[in-house]
Amino acid sequence: MSAIAIDRPRTESANIASQIASAAAIHIKGLEKSFGNNRVLRGIDLDIPAGQFVAVIGKSGCGKSTLLRILMGLEEPSAGYLRFDTAEGSDAQPNTRIVFQEPRLLPWFSVADNVAVGLGEGVPQDISRRETVSVLSEVQLAEKAGEWPSSLSGGQKQRVALARALVSKPGILALDEPLGALDALTRISMQELLNRVWRELGFTAVLVTHDVSEAVHLADRVVVLDEGRIVLDLDIPHPHPRHHGNPALAELEGQLLAAILGETRS
C-alpha cells in the first residue's frame, strides 16, 4: 500500500469575527480504508473544485459514509493522499462541518443556543448573537430563536442543525443523509433550502444520499461508489435552481440507477 499523506482540516475553534467564508478544493488520490480484513475503500481518486456540490451515491455498504468521515477527519485512512486547497491553489486548512440524518440538538438549549454551539468557545456574546440571528434568518427560523427543540417539527429541527453547521461559515460542508428521515414534501422543501444557501454562501458541499433524484436535483456532479470504488463520475450540466419533473434530469437519474444496479444501458 502507498504511504498515507493527509493535510487535516482545523479542529480548533476559530474567532467568527475574523473568519471569512472560503470554499476549499478537495484532492484525493489512492484513498483506502480497511476494517480488519474488510476493504471498504479501494483506491479512491477524486478531485472536487472549490465551491462545487458533489453527491456520492451507491448501495448500502459501498463506502459512502466512510469516505465522508475520512474527509471530516472522523476516520483515519489506511492509505492514500488527501489534500485541501484554496480556490487559488494554495494549501488550505479549511473550516469543515457536517450535518447528519439526526439533528442531534441539545434539548436543554434553546434554538438560538443550539445554533451558537457551532461557533465554538470564546466567541463574544454580541458577535454570537448577531451571527446566530443571521443564520437563523437564512434558514427561515428567526422567529423560533427562543423556543425549545421539542416544540419544532422534524423539518424545523433539521434546519436548526443546518444553521448550526453554517454559522461558522464552513469552507466544506459534509451532508450525511441529512434529509433521509423527512417526509416527501418536507424533504423537497429542505432540498430547495439547501440549494439556496449553498448558492448564496459558496461553500464546497459533499452529500451522501441513497436518493438518486435528490442527488441529481442538488449536485453539480454525482459519484457512484460500488464495493469501495468509483464506477461513475457524472456531471449534471443544468443550471441551478432545478425543478423536479425535468425530463433531462430524469434521463440522468436513469444512467445513475443503471450504474448502481450494475446494468448496461444501450
Secondary structure, 3 states (H helix, E strand, C coil): CCCEEECCCCCCCCCCCCCCCCCCEEEEEEEEEEECCEEEEEEEEEEECCCCEEEEECCCCCCHHHHHHHHCCCCCCCEEEEEEECCCCCECCCCEEEECCCCCCCCCCCHHHHHHHHHCCCCCHHHHHHHHHHHHHHCCCHHHCCCCHHHCCHHHHHHHHHHHHHCCCCCEEEEECCCCCCCHHHHHHHHHHHHHHHHHHCCEEEEECCCHHHHHHHCCEEEEEECCEEEEEEECCCCCCCCCCCHHHHHHHHHHHHHHHCCCCC
